[in-house]
Amino acid sequence: MQNLLDIHLNPDFLGAREHCLEKLRSSHIERLDSLVQRYPALISGTFFLRSTSRNGITFSYPDEQTGDKQVIAWSRISGDHEILCAMNLDQEKYACVYVTVDDVMHPVDSSMKCLFASDLSPAELNIEVRNGKAIRLTIPPHALVIYS
């Protein structure tokens, strides 16, 4: 299988493979394979790195020097469909962050549903008006989540 992160995070951006992806269990890899088959946009959609915020006001992109290094978030968009992926690189702490999503695609009071989580995560998240539009993710330590 063409790995999601070989496409999105090549080279290994902020150590994402080392901190999160290489620790996924084989059952997670099988579920991701199945997800790619059902949602080809995960591979072929247009890639957008997403800004994050701990307070819902000040948003920044992950950066080796200055930005938040705990969470990496990106979207793949195909047509009028967005799939949001996010990883918590911290080995011990939960990450609670707002992640920007496409402003036009997501009406106020809509939601995104969880397609995949490598650990316990909410099944559905509400769209909020922050930095355009955003959702508030709670991501377990070194976990990957995917919402649509």
Backbone bond lengths (Angstrom), bond angles and torsions (degrees), N, CA, C in turn:
res aa  C-N    CA-C-N  psi(-1)  N-CA   C-N-CA  omega(-1)  CA-C   N-CA-C  phi
1 M - - - 1.461 - - 1.511 109.89 -
2 Q 1.306 115.76 143.32 1.443 120.39 173.13 1.523 106.59 -77.47
3 N 1.317 116.92 111.21 1.454 122.51 -173.32 1.523 111.04 -66.73
4 L 1.332 116.43 138.24 1.463 121.52 178.78 1.519 111.84 -51.80
5 L 1.298 116.94 -41.08 1.450 119.38 -174.32 1.509 112.98 -85.57
6 D 1.313 118.54 -19.55 1.456 119.18 171.97 1.520 108.60 -63.18
7 I 1.317 116.32 -32.26 1.456 120.95 -179.64 1.522 110.77 -82.94
8 H 1.320 117.10 -48.47 1.456 121.06 -171.88 1.512 114.20 -83.42
9 L 1.308 117.62 -36.88 1.456 120.37 -171.66 1.524 110.57 -122.92
10 N 1.299 114.89 59.98 1.443 120.35 178.72 1.523 107.75 -121.60
11 P 1.306 122.78 112.29 1.454 126.38 8.25 1.526 112.01 -72.25
12 D 1.304 116.63 176.93 1.465 123.92 -174.31 1.529 110.30 -65.94
13 F 1.321 116.37 87.27 1.460 123.85 -174.86 1.527 110.42 -62.88
14 L 1.324 116.29 121.64 1.465 124.21 178.00 1.534 113.27 52.62
15 G 1.329 117.39 25.19 1.461 120.59 177.13 1.521 113.89 74.13
16 A 1.335 117.87 27.53 1.467 121.71 -176.30 1.523 112.39 -58.48
17 R 1.323 117.53 -42.91 1.464 119.56 -179.98 1.524 110.97 -62.99
18 E 1.319 115.01 -48.09 1.466 119.90 -177.71 1.522 111.62 -62.72
19 H 1.320 117.47 -42.35 1.465 121.14 -173.17 1.522 113.97 -83.30
20 C 1.316 117.98 -25.25 1.462 118.52 -171.78 1.518 112.68 -133.00
21 L 1.297 116.87 -57.66 1.461 120.80 -167.15 1.515 114.32 -69.22
22 E 1.312 116.56 -38.94 1.457 118.55 -179.71 1.526 111.51 -69.81
23 K 1.322 116.99 -11.37 1.468 121.00 -179.90 1.523 112.79 -96.98
24 L 1.326 117.16 0.65 1.464 119.70 177.48 1.527 109.32 -68.39
25 R 1.309 115.41 140.86 1.468 120.73 178.00 1.535 109.30 -74.57
26 S 1.321 115.59 161.02 1.468 119.71 -179.69 1.526 111.12 -60.66
27 S 1.335 118.01 -32.87 1.472 119.79 177.54 1.531 110.72 -64.95
28 H 1.332 117.39 -33.43 1.466 120.49 176.33 1.524 110.57 -67.13
29 I 1.323 116.08 -42.25 1.464 120.55 -179.68 1.526 109.61 -61.90
30 E 1.331 117.19 -41.74 1.470 120.53 177.84 1.521 110.93 -62.38
31 R 1.338 117.63 -42.69 1.468 121.06 177.81 1.525 111.31 -63.94
32 L 1.331 117.09 -38.48 1.470 120.47 177.41 1.523 110.93 -65.88
33 D 1.334 117.15 -40.88 1.470 121.06 175.86 1.524 110.38 -56.62
34 S 1.317 115.55 -47.31 1.461 121.13 179.47 1.526 111.35 -63.02
35 L 1.316 116.69 -39.58 1.463 121.60 -179.95 1.528 111.61 -64.22
36 V 1.325 116.30 -40.63 1.463 120.72 178.07 1.526 110.40 -63.16
37 Q 1.329 116.91 -36.39 1.464 119.98 177.71 1.532 111.29 -65.51
38 R 1.327 116.69 -39.68 1.475 121.17 -179.39 1.526 113.09 -77.91
39 Y 1.340 116.54 -30.34 1.468 121.72 -176.61 1.525 109.71 -127.71
40 P 1.328 117.27 79.15 1.470 119.72 -177.96 1.529 113.40 -61.01
41 A 1.339 117.60 -17.34 1.464 119.94 176.78 1.525 111.47 -59.90
42 L 1.336 117.70 -23.70 1.465 120.43 177.07 1.527 111.78 -59.11
43 I 1.312 116.36 -27.25 1.458 121.80 179.27 1.525 111.38 -103.87
44 S 1.329 117.10 -42.08 1.463 120.37 -169.57 1.525 115.03 -103.39
45 G 1.331 118.13 -9.72 1.461 119.64 -179.82 1.523 111.75 -70.20
46 T 1.313 116.05 161.54 1.459 121.16 177.80 1.529 109.44 -67.36
47 F 1.332 116.33 133.68 1.463 123.35 -175.38 1.525 110.66 -88.69
48 F 1.350 116.33 133.47 1.460 122.48 174.39 1.527 109.00 -135.16
49 L 1.326 118.00 117.95 1.452 121.22 170.97 1.527 106.84 -69.45
50 R 1.332 118.27 136.79 1.468 122.02 -175.75 1.524 111.85 -108.86
51 S 1.319 114.86 141.68 1.459 120.36 176.03 1.518 109.96 -79.95
52 T 1.334 115.85 152.54 1.460 122.12 -178.85 1.521 109.64 -130.11
53 S 1.333 114.67 162.48 1.459 121.13 179.23 1.512 110.10 -150.49
54 R 1.303 116.81 137.88 1.462 120.61 174.95 1.525 111.32 -80.84
55 N 1.339 117.11 -31.66 1.463 120.67 -175.29 1.522 113.98 -103.96
56 G 1.320 118.52 -4.24 1.459 121.51 179.95 1.511 113.95 79.79
57 I 1.332 116.86 5.39 1.467 121.06 -178.40 1.528 111.18 -120.19
58 T 1.321 116.71 -51.06 1.457 122.26 -178.10 1.523 109.09 -99.02
59 F 1.332 116.54 110.81 1.461 122.75 -178.02 1.526 109.92 -104.67
60 S 1.345 116.08 143.30 1.460 120.61 175.68 1.531 109.19 -148.07
61 Y 1.328 114.06 162.58 1.461 120.78 176.55 1.524 108.55 -92.44
62 P 1.337 117.21 151.54 1.469 118.30 176.51 1.529 108.95 -63.30
63 D 1.305 115.71 138.61 1.453 120.09 -175.11 1.525 108.80 -147.66
64 E 1.310 116.54 139.57 1.465 121.17 179.99 1.527 111.32 -58.90
65 Q 1.335 118.13 -32.86 1.459 121.23 -173.19 1.520 113.95 -99.77
66 T 1.351 117.69 -47.47 1.463 119.25 -167.57 1.519 115.50 -121.16
67 G 1.310 117.92 -27.04 1.457 120.29 -172.42 1.515 113.62 -83.39
68 D 1.320 115.67 175.29 1.455 122.58 177.13 1.522 108.47 -67.10
69 K 1.312 116.79 128.64 1.456 121.32 -178.24 1.523 112.07 -104.61
70 Q 1.326 118.28 3.97 1.452 119.82 -176.56 1.525 111.78 -79.77
71 V 1.334 118.18 -37.24 1.458 122.00 -174.88 1.526 110.27 -126.17
72 I 1.330 114.68 133.95 1.457 121.31 170.06 1.522 106.13 -114.27
73 A 1.331 116.71 127.56 1.468 121.04 179.74 1.523 109.37 -130.61
74 W 1.331 115.69 141.64 1.453 121.12 177.02 1.516 109.20 -149.70
75 S 1.323 114.85 157.91 1.466 121.52 176.50 1.508 109.34 -119.65
76 R 1.340 113.86 152.95 1.456 121.64 166.91 1.519 105.19 -120.27
77 I 1.329 115.55 125.37 1.455 120.93 -177.61 1.519 109.45 -119.03
78 S 1.335 114.45 130.55 1.455 121.85 176.02 1.525 107.08 -135.21
79 G 1.327 116.09 120.39 1.467 119.78 -176.80 1.513 109.70 62.26
80 D 1.332 116.32 -123.93 1.469 120.23 179.61 1.523 111.36 -108.27
81 H 1.339 116.73 30.41 1.462 121.78 -176.61 1.532 110.31 -124.35
82 E 1.331 116.27 127.05 1.460 121.69 177.80 1.525 110.19 -113.42
83 I 1.326 115.42 134.81 1.459 121.73 172.85 1.525 106.52 -118.68
84 L 1.328 115.61 122.79 1.458 121.97 -177.58 1.520 110.01 -103.67
85 C 1.324 116.57 129.04 1.462 123.15 176.71 1.523 107.92 -117.60
86 A 1.335 116.44 141.62 1.460 120.12 177.89 1.525 109.59 -148.01
87 M 1.330 115.30 144.25 1.458 122.00 178.69 1.514 110.03 -127.80
88 N 1.320 114.77 137.65 1.452 121.88 171.54 1.525 106.63 -96.93
89 L 1.320 117.24 115.79 1.462 121.20 -177.74 1.517 113.11 -85.12
90 D 1.319 117.45 -11.77 1.462 120.71 -179.47 1.524 109.87 -70.26
91 Q 1.305 117.01 136.19 1.461 122.40 -177.31 1.531 113.63 -81.89
92 E 1.351 117.16 -16.72 1.460 119.30 -172.86 1.523 115.32 -126.59
93 K 1.321 118.07 -28.15 1.458 121.03 -171.51 1.527 112.30 -109.10
94 Y 1.335 115.29 143.14 1.455 121.04 170.14 1.517 108.70 -66.32
95 A 1.309 116.25 147.99 1.465 121.82 174.33 1.528 108.32 -108.17
96 C 1.303 116.58 127.54 1.466 122.54 174.43 1.520 106.74 -117.68
97 V 1.333 116.16 104.65 1.463 120.40 -175.16 1.529 110.92 -139.17
98 Y 1.304 114.64 152.05 1.447 121.74 168.80 1.520 106.62 -88.82
99 V 1.320 116.41 137.86 1.459 121.92 179.51 1.523 108.24 -124.76
100 T 1.327 115.72 128.58 1.458 121.34 178.84 1.526 110.36 -67.35
101 V 1.330 115.88 138.06 1.466 122.28 173.23 1.526 107.55 -124.76
102 D 1.312 116.75 172.24 1.458 121.13 -178.31 1.523 110.39 -60.92
103 D 1.310 116.39 124.65 1.463 122.87 -175.74 1.528 112.49 -66.92
104 V 1.316 117.20 -39.33 1.467 121.50 -175.06 1.531 112.00 -76.59
105 M 1.311 117.63 -36.41 1.475 121.64 -174.53 1.521 114.04 -74.53
106 H 1.315 117.33 -21.24 1.460 120.34 -171.30 1.530 111.02 -117.44
107 P 1.334 117.55 104.34 1.464 120.18 176.97 1.530 111.04 -67.89
108 V 1.315 115.42 154.37 1.461 120.64 173.24 1.526 108.09 -57.76
109 D 1.308 117.54 143.19 1.462 125.25 -179.24 1.528 113.65 72.98
110 S 1.330 118.04 11.15 1.464 119.38 172.36 1.531 108.06 -92.21
111 S 1.316 116.57 -178.24 1.461 120.03 -177.87 1.526 110.10 -146.20
112 M 1.332 115.06 167.24 1.463 122.35 173.55 1.516 107.43 -120.55
113 K 1.328 116.13 140.75 1.465 121.95 -177.96 1.525 110.63 -103.85
114 C 1.317 115.33 145.58 1.457 121.21 179.73 1.533 110.01 -73.37
115 L 1.324 116.18 124.65 1.464 121.80 175.07 1.520 111.31 -96.88
116 F 1.333 115.86 -29.32 1.460 120.67 -177.55 1.522 108.57 -157.00
117 A 1.327 115.83 141.65 1.464 121.93 171.11 1.517 107.71 -148.68
118 S 1.316 116.58 130.90 1.458 119.54 179.68 1.524 111.59 -80.99
119 D 1.333 116.69 -3.98 1.458 123.05 174.53 1.529 106.43 -153.10
120 L 1.322 117.74 175.51 1.462 121.10 -177.22 1.525 111.59 -56.05
121 S 1.336 115.51 129.37 1.460 122.00 179.52 1.523 108.47 -149.75
122 P 1.338 117.19 155.45 1.463 120.03 179.00 1.534 111.97 -58.47
123 A 1.318 116.61 143.57 1.466 122.07 -179.31 1.525 112.01 -74.32
124 E 1.323 116.79 -26.06 1.463 120.63 -176.28 1.522 108.83 -149.99
125 L 1.342 115.89 142.98 1.462 121.43 179.78 1.517 109.73 -130.33
126 N 1.322 116.33 138.49 1.462 121.94 -179.92 1.522 111.79 -81.86
127 I 1.311 115.46 142.80 1.458 122.21 173.93 1.526 108.19 -76.86
128 E 1.322 116.43 134.02 1.457 122.25 178.62 1.523 110.12 -121.08
129 V 1.321 115.92 155.99 1.459 121.06 176.60 1.529 107.53 -88.02
130 R 1.318 115.35 95.83 1.470 124.05 178.24 1.524 106.73 -151.87
131 N 1.324 116.08 126.11 1.468 120.36 -179.66 1.538 110.00 53.09
132 G 1.302 116.35 45.95 1.469 122.44 -167.15 1.513 106.17 89.47
133 K 1.329 116.73 -101.99 1.471 121.84 174.62 1.531 108.19 -131.07
134 A 1.315 115.78 149.39 1.463 121.26 -179.16 1.521 110.27 -154.36
135 I 1.324 115.35 163.15 1.464 121.48 169.92 1.527 107.51 -123.42
136 R 1.324 115.49 154.92 1.464 120.54 178.89 1.527 108.34 -102.45
137 L 1.322 114.80 113.38 1.456 121.68 -179.62 1.517 110.91 -99.01
138 T 1.330 115.60 140.64 1.460 122.45 166.33 1.517 105.48 -117.22
139 I 1.338 115.27 112.66 1.460 120.43 -173.14 1.533 109.03 -115.50
140 P 1.325 117.26 124.91 1.472 120.12 177.22 1.533 111.49 -60.54
141 P 1.343 117.64 162.99 1.470 120.55 178.21 1.527 111.70 -54.85
142 H 1.311 114.86 140.77 1.469 127.47 -177.23 1.529 113.10 35.01
143 A 1.341 115.03 49.51 1.460 120.58 179.96 1.528 111.05 -114.30
144 L 1.310 114.99 158.57 1.459 124.31 175.97 1.525 107.58 -116.38
145 V 1.346 116.64 134.03 1.465 121.81 174.89 1.523 109.16 -128.67
146 I 1.328 115.60 148.42 1.464 121.94 178.78 1.521 107.81 -135.04
147 Y 1.341 116.18 126.30 1.474 122.29 -178.73 1.525 109.45 -125.40
148 S 1.332 115.05 149.94 1.454 121.28 177.06 1.521 109.36 -137.99
